[in-house]
Each structure stands twice: as structure tokens, then as C-alpha cells.
């Protein structure tokens, strides 16, 4: 039958399809039939009509498939509204697409610019697979994912941008987590976190050292202030001593001048001069004792 594989795919993958007659009403089946017509005309290089058929298909099904796209047997487009398949896209056998899926390009260059999907690939609701990338056999793309790089076979990719989060072996066993598989981005984030913690510790140590230095400087400042106070007291005492010495210096000089005059004068007899000199000699001694007492 012309579309037997597509009808079988609908019956197997959509529990809502209860019989073949309901399957014949699916827009996925209508879009695939019209695409095959348009693709045949496109390969025959017939102008205008391939795009006319494609636009008519888009109008009645909500599914836009470029006439140049290569689609294998068994394609199932569930619900289908908003699905876009670009000119150079290639789909393997038994591919499943959900509503809102885009198999598009990333630029205006000519040549291969749309993705290639292997066999048994499933693309979730609203996912965008962009560029000339390859989605391996049995791969699954999560809903809303944006796929910009190749996806290996038997893996599941989710997120924006899409990342590999699980894998299955070739025998179709249950999905297995991949926590132990290499994760360069995760390793980079962990390294950045460790570096951040290390920098925080170093900053804390520098802060503690700076505070310690401040305390040391404050202690030295207090010591300097004490020394300055003591020096000010000593300066004051020295000033007082100098003032006392200056006050006592005038009588001493006067007494010495008087003694000198008496020695040179032609006064009275030696006995009388001797007694008079003795009295004057006692005066400087008393003055010197008084100066010594004030200095102490």
C-alpha cells in the first residue's frame, strides 16, 4: 500500500487511533501523501507546482514541509500543527515529530543547512533542531529543547542549548543516567566554584592581617604619644632649670668683678685686706651652693 507504513505508525504510536478509518483522518498522513507528490515534482525539476502542492498541504494540515526535504517511511507527526521541515532536511525511517517542531537552518547560505535525523528518532513538543547537524539513531530530543550540535545515537538531549542527559544501549534497554560520564561544563563550573572559595579564603586572610597591622600601628601610636608626653615634661623641667641658672648667674658675675677690683686696688693694710677678701670669698661659695640646690 502507498502509505501502509505511515498508517501502521499512527496505529502503533498514538493510543487515540482506534482503527484504520480514524488513522486516515490524521493530518500527518495527509501531509506525507501531499509531500510525496510535491517531492516527485521537485525531483523532476518541475517549476512552481511543487511549492503549490506544499502550500496547499500547509493550508489544510498546518504542517509545512519543503518539497526538497527527504523523508523516509514510517514518519508520524502527532497533531502536527506548526511543524516546519526545511529544504535540505533528511529524515530516516520511523521518525516521530510532535507539534511545533522545527527542523530549520541557521543562516542564508545555500547547500546543506538543515538537520539530518537518523532512524527511530523522537523530537518532543516545540523543540528546535537547527543547522546542518546530525541526530543519531534512536535519539530523543526533549520538548522545548534547542539543538545546535550533533546528538549521538541512543541518547536523550534536553535544555537550551540542548545537553545530553541520558543514554540507552543498542538493545533498547531503559534509560540510564549519565552522572559518571564526562561533563566538561559541569567540571568548569565546579572549578570556578572552588577558585571562588579559595579567593574568599585568601581575601579573609588578607583582611585579618590588615586588621592586625592596624592594631599594631595603634599600639605604637599610643607608645609614641606616651614618649612625647614624657619628653614634653623633660623639656619643661629643663626650661625651669635654665631659668634658675640664669637667675643665679648675675650675682656670681658681680661678686667675681668685685673681687677683681679689690685685688687691684691700693686699699688698707694687709690684715684688713685679708679679712675683707675672706668675707667676699665666702659670698661666691654661698651663691654656688644655692645654684646647686636649685638645679637638683
RODO-2510 file (C-alpha; in nm, 4 decimals, decimal comma):
residues 296
     n   res          X          Y          Z
     1     x     0,0000     0,0000     0,0000
     2     x     0,1186     0,3572    -0,0808
     3     x     0,1045     0,4744     0,2835
     4     x     0,0821     0,1470     0,4726
     5     x     0,3914     0,2216     0,6832
     6     x     0,2529     0,5622     0,7861
     7     x    -0,0876     0,4142     0,8812
     8     x     0,0900     0,1447     1,0833
     9     x     0,2997     0,4133     1,2570
    10     x    -0,0155     0,6034     1,3534
    11     x    -0,1788     0,2912     1,4973
    12     x     0,1314     0,1952     1,6950
    13     x     0,2342     0,5346     1,8337
    14     x    -0,0978     0,7055     1,9039
    15     x    -0,3276     0,5314     2,1532
    16     x    -0,6109     0,7621     2,0426
    17     x    -0,6210     0,5967     1,6980
    18     x    -0,8729     0,3155     1,7489
    19     x    -0,8983     0,1913     1,3902
    20     x    -0,7681     0,2451     1,0384
    21     x    -1,0572     0,4750     0,9440
    22     x    -0,9611     0,7195     1,2176
    23     x    -0,5993     0,6952     1,1085
    24     x    -0,6998     0,8038     0,7595
    25     x    -0,8172     1,1354     0,9066
    26     x    -0,4829     1,2257     1,0634
    27     x    -0,3205     1,5418     0,9185
    28     x     0,0148     1,3652     0,9420
    29     x    -0,0989     1,1149     0,6783
    30     x    -0,2361     1,3893     0,4519
    31     x     0,0856     1,5942     0,4782
    32     x     0,3038     1,2923     0,3922
    33     x     0,0933     1,1980     0,0889
    34     x     0,0990     1,5526    -0,0480
    35     x     0,4708     1,5821     0,0229
    36     x     0,5463     1,2754    -0,1798
    37     x     0,3624     1,4314    -0,4715
    38     x     0,5439     1,7611    -0,4300
    39     x     0,8809     1,5876    -0,3832
    40     x     0,8362     1,3885    -0,7044
    41     x     0,7648     1,7101    -0,8954
    42     x     1,0639     1,8763    -0,7242
    43     x     1,2991     1,5979    -0,8297
    44     x     1,1635     1,6214    -1,1832
    45     x     1,2540     1,9941    -1,1690
    46     x     0,9000     2,0981    -1,2448
    47     x     0,8709     2,4699    -1,1637
    48     x     0,6066     2,6270    -0,9402
    49     x     0,3842     2,3219    -0,8853
    50     x     0,5954     2,1570    -0,6110
    51     x     0,5625     2,4721    -0,3988
    52     x     0,1943     2,4995    -0,4870
    53     x     0,1297     2,1483    -0,3575
    54     x     0,3413     2,2203    -0,0489
    55     x     0,1464     2,5370     0,0304
    56     x    -0,1848     2,3607    -0,0187
    57     x    -0,0696     2,0903     0,2240
    58     x     0,0298     2,3560     0,4755
    59     x    -0,3108     2,5214     0,4378
    60     x    -0,5153     2,2094     0,5128
    61     x    -0,2854     2,0376     0,7673
    62     x    -0,0832     2,3121     0,9395
    63     x     0,2333     2,1162     0,8549
    64     x     0,4907     2,2853     0,6321
    65     x     0,7276     2,0506     0,4507
    66     x     0,9528     2,1871     0,1803
    67     x     0,9310     1,9851    -0,1442
    68     x     1,3067     1,9267    -0,1329
    69     x     1,3052     1,7523     0,2081
    70     x     1,3894     1,3806     0,2078
    71     x     1,1608     1,1756     0,4313
    72     x     1,1876     0,8024     0,4992
    73     x     0,8992     0,5672     0,5545
    74     x     0,7094     0,5411     0,8802
    75     x     0,7092     0,9136     0,9674
    76     x     0,4495     1,0087     1,2279
    77     x     0,3702     1,3733     1,3049
    78     x     0,1470     1,3800     1,6133
    79     x    -0,1127     1,6621     1,5975
    80     x     0,1245     1,8345     1,3564
    81     x     0,0193     2,1969     1,3842
    82     x     0,3192     2,4284     1,3433
    83     x     0,5688     2,1658     1,2286
    84     x     0,8296     2,3010     0,9837
    85     x     1,0712     2,0842     0,7836
    86     x     1,3329     2,2680     0,5754
    87     x     1,4503     2,2103     0,2200
    88     x     1,7696     2,0133     0,2901
    89     x     1,6373     1,8239     0,5927
    90     x     1,6681     1,4457     0,5829
    91     x     1,4589     1,2117     0,7968
    92     x     1,5266     0,8403     0,8420
    93     x     1,2729     0,5681     0,8984
    94     x     1,0159     0,5594     1,1798
    95     x     1,0772     0,9189     1,2931
    96     x     0,8259     1,0778     1,5324
    97     x     0,7670     1,4531     1,5490
    98     x     0,5304     1,6346     1,7815
    99     x     0,3531     1,9648     1,7274
   100     x     0,5589     2,2806     1,6962
   101     x     0,8827     2,1048     1,5939
   102     x     1,1188     2,2998     1,3689
   103     x     1,3862     2,1343     1,1557
   104     x     1,5375     2,4574     1,0317
   105     x     1,8554     2,6289     0,9242
   106     x     2,0778     2,8840     1,0952
   107     x     2,1738     3,1063     0,8044
   108     x     2,1085     3,2138     0,4477
   109     x     2,3843     3,0120     0,2887
   110     x     2,2976     2,7641     0,0159
   111     x     2,3674     2,3934     0,0233
   112     x     2,3138     2,1632     0,3203
   113     x     2,1799     2,3809     0,6012
   114     x     1,9133     2,1701     0,7720
   115     x     1,9454     1,8753     1,0132
   116     x     1,9656     1,5063     0,9364
   117     x     1,7644     1,2706     1,1598
   118     x     1,8521     0,9023     1,1843
   119     x     1,6137     0,6110     1,2250
   120     x     1,3699     0,5884     1,5169
   121     x     1,4345     0,9461     1,6301
   122     x     1,1759     1,1195     1,8511
   123     x     1,1543     1,5005     1,8732
   124     x     0,9398     1,6474     2,1514
   125     x     0,6868     1,9303     2,1503
   126     x     0,8216     2,2687     2,0425
   127     x     1,1804     2,1507     2,0001
   128     x     1,4045     2,3304     1,7526
   129     x     1,6747     2,1391     1,5685
   130     x     1,8798     2,3942     1,3768
   131     x     2,1646     2,3767     1,1316
   132     x     2,3368     2,1036     0,9326
   133     x     2,3707     1,8729     1,2332
   134     x     2,3085     1,5023     1,2747
   135     x     2,0744     1,3379     1,5227
   136     x     2,1824     0,9761     1,5662
   137     x     1,9634     0,6676     1,5500
   138     x     1,7256     0,6110     1,8430
   139     x     1,7991     0,9559     1,9845
   140     x     1,5366     1,1576     2,1706
   141     x     1,5019     1,5340     2,1855
   142     x     1,3120     1,6758     2,4825
   143     x     1,0257     1,9202     2,4453
   144     x     1,1318     2,2834     2,4066
   145     x     1,4969     2,1938     2,3512
   146     x     1,7156     2,3946     2,1155
   147     x     1,9617     2,1602     1,9471
   148     x     2,2630     2,3245     1,7816
   149     x     2,5141     2,0379     1,7923
   150     x     2,5192     1,6734     1,6900
   151     x     2,3365     1,4300     1,9172
   152     x     2,4926     1,0814     1,9446
   153     x     2,2822     0,7697     1,8850
   154     x     2,0819     0,6198     2,1741
   155     x     2,0940     0,9384     2,3807
   156     x     1,8452     1,1900     2,5194
   157     x     1,9083     1,5645     2,4866
   158     x     1,7185     1,8373     2,6703
   159     x     1,7554     2,2046     2,7545
   160     x     1,8550     2,5319     2,5904
   161     x     2,1011     2,4738     2,4424
   162     x     2,0431     2,1006     2,4457
   163     x     2,2705     1,8771     2,6544
   164     x     2,2961     1,5001     2,6736
   165     x     2,1334     1,3789     2,9966
   166     x     2,0768     1,0045     2,9413
   167     x     2,1645     0,7192     2,7120
   168     x     2,0345     0,3778     2,6115
   169     x     2,2307     0,0869     2,4767
   170     x     2,1756    -0,0536     2,1307
   171     x     1,9414    -0,3226     2,2639
   172     x     1,6840    -0,0660     2,3668
   173     x     1,7101    -0,1039     2,7430
   174     x     1,5805     0,1508     2,9912
   175     x     1,7326     0,4959     3,0000
   176     x     2,0404     0,5155     3,2203
   177     x     2,1614     0,8288     3,3901
   178     x     2,4997     0,9637     3,2894
   179     x     2,6209     1,1254     3,6110
   180     x     2,9507     0,9406     3,5755
   181     x     3,0078     1,0400     3,2143
   182     x     3,2412     1,3318     3,1341
   183     x     3,0757     1,6688     3,1832
   184     x     3,3148     1,9474     3,0739
   185     x     3,0708     2,2269     3,1537
   186     x     2,9965     2,0861     3,4981
   187     x     3,3686     2,0413     3,5660
   188     x     3,4319     2,4008     3,4626
   189     x     3,1587     2,5287     3,6969
   190     x     3,2971     2,3198     3,9836
   191     x     3,6466     2,4535     3,9166
   192     x     3,5154     2,8107     3,9178
   193     x     3,3345     2,7482     4,2452
   194     x     3,6478     2,6044     4,4067
   195     x     3,8519     2,9002     4,2797
   196     x     3,5942     3,1380     4,4212
   197     x     3,6133     2,9703     4,7639
   198     x     3,9927     2,9856     4,7538
   199     x     3,9844     3,3573     4,6696
   200     x     3,7385     3,4193     4,9517
   201     x     3,9721     3,2457     5,1987
   202     x     4,2712     3,4481     5,0760
   203     x     4,0710     3,7698     5,0974
   204     x     3,9649     3,6837     5,4534
   205     x     4,3274     3,6142     5,5490
   206     x     4,4426     3,9447     5,3974
   207     x     4,1669     4,1257     5,5842
   208     x     4,2699     3,9671     5,9139
   209     x     4,6360     4,0558     5,8504
   210     x     4,5386     4,4141     5,7713
   211     x     4,3345     4,4431     6,0913
   212     x     4,6275     4,3025     6,2908
   213     x     4,8619     4,5586     6,1356
   214     x     4,6175     4,8365     6,2214
   215     x     4,6134     4,7227     6,5857
   216     x     4,9939     4,7171     6,5916
   217     x     5,0110     5,0678     6,4477
   218     x     4,7571     5,1904     6,7026
   219     x     4,9635     5,0378     6,9853
   220     x     5,2793     5,2044     6,8502
   221     x     5,0911     5,5330     6,8255
   222     x     4,9899     5,5093     7,1906
   223     x     5,3531     5,4383     7,2847
   224     x     5,4759     5,7354     7,0817
   225     x     5,2186     5,9602     7,2467
   226     x     5,3438     5,8486     7,5907
   227     x     5,7020     5,9198     7,4922
   228     x     5,6058     6,2601     7,3566
   229     x     5,4323     6,3422     7,6856
   230     x     5,7397     6,2432     7,8846
   231     x     5,9667     6,4436     7,6547
   232     x     5,7405     6,7456     7,6980
   233     x     5,7727     6,7072     8,0762
   234     x     6,1512     6,6846     8,0490
   235     x     6,1583     6,9915     7,8252
   236     x     5,9571     7,1812     8,0830
   237     x     6,1963     7,0796     8,3623
   238     x     6,4963     7,1801     8,1540
   239     x     6,3427     7,5200     8,0890
   240     x     6,2879     7,5679     8,4604
   241     x     6,6491     7,4692     8,5349
   242     x     6,7813     7,7060     8,2677
   243     x     6,5715     7,9883     8,4106
   244     x     6,7077     7,9210     8,7608
   245     x     7,0643     7,9163     8,6316
   246     x     7,0138     8,2418     8,4502
   247     x     6,8674     8,3955     8,7630
   248     x     7,1695     8,2870     8,9712
   249     x     7,4287     8,3770     8,7069
   250     x     7,4074     8,7597     8,7631
   251     x     7,5124     8,7655     9,1378
   252     x     7,8034     8,5310     9,0703
   253     x     7,9402     8,7537     8,7954
   254     x     7,9011     9,0650     9,0156
   255     x     8,0882     8,9034     9,3026
   256     x     8,3763     8,7990     9,0775
   257     x     8,4055     9,1532     8,9384
   258     x     8,4204     9,2990     9,2920
   259     x     8,6911     9,0518     9,3919
   260     x     8,8984     9,1514     9,0911
   261     x     8,8713     9,5194     9,1725
   262     x     8,9750     9,4652     9,5330
   263     x     9,2907     9,2796     9,4307
   264     x     9,3985     9,5654     9,2053
   265     x     9,3132     9,8499     9,4418
   266     x     9,5561    10,0180     9,6849
   267     x     9,3395     9,9827     9,9891
   268     x     9,4234     9,9390    10,3530
   269     x     9,6715     9,7113    10,5258
   270     x     9,7237     9,3513    10,4525
   271     x     9,5452     9,2320    10,7640
   272     x     9,2427     9,4384    10,6973
   273     x     9,2513     9,3494    10,3244
   274     x     9,2793     8,9842    10,4143
   275     x     8,9721     8,9903    10,6315
   276     x     8,7783     9,1822    10,3735
   277     x     8,8781     8,9372    10,0989
   278     x     8,7759     8,6426    10,3121
   279     x     8,4294     8,7834    10,3519
   280     x     8,3999     8,8338     9,9782
   281     x     8,5299     8,4833     9,9069
   282     x     8,2528     8,3362    10,1222
   283     x     7,9859     8,5113     9,9146
   284     x     8,0525     8,3270     9,5807
   285     x     8,0567     7,9945     9,7632
   286     x     7,7130     8,0580     9,9080
   287     x     7,5842     8,1586     9,5662
   288     x     7,7225     7,8412     9,4077
   289     x     7,5634     7,6268     9,6833
   290     x     7,2321     7,7983     9,6226
   291     x     7,2553     7,7330     9,2449
   292     x     7,3410     7,3668     9,3062
   293     x     7,0416     7,3284     9,5353
   294     x     6,8031     7,4775     9,2771
   295     x     6,9477     7,2649     8,9993
   296     x     6,8878     6,9463     9,1974
***
